[in-house]
Amino acid sequence: QVQLVESGGGLVQPGGSLRLSCTVSGTIFGIYMAWYRQAPGKQRELVARITTDRSTKYLDSVKGRFTISRDNVPGAVYLQMDSLKPEDTTFYYCSNFPNTWSWGQGTQVAVSS
């Protein structure tokens, strides 16, 4: 059973930055990975994904502000979030793409002045 542990969230002012980290129990070599987010009462949405050759794709609303990266061994995925906006406030989760693993606890991001 793959275990995912997200960290790096917190409270930041609009325009600020955060770097989220996700550690995976085991290697992620050969696996597409992604960051998702979900606000209470809303569906989880795909924020960014990264392929095995490090090709990336982003949700339109975060393009140019967020950057996803990965380390295959040990397995880790990162999300650099710059120019944060209040609408980025929610819980963030990492997983494989498309998601088939059990979700971790996520990390909470709050953007507020």
Secondary structure, DSSP 4 states (H G I P E B T S, - for coil): ---EEEE--EEE-TT--EEEEEEESS--TT--EEEEEE-TTS--EEEEEE-TT--EEE-GGGTTTEEEEEETTTTEEEEEE-S--GGG-EEEEEEESS--SPP---EEEEE--
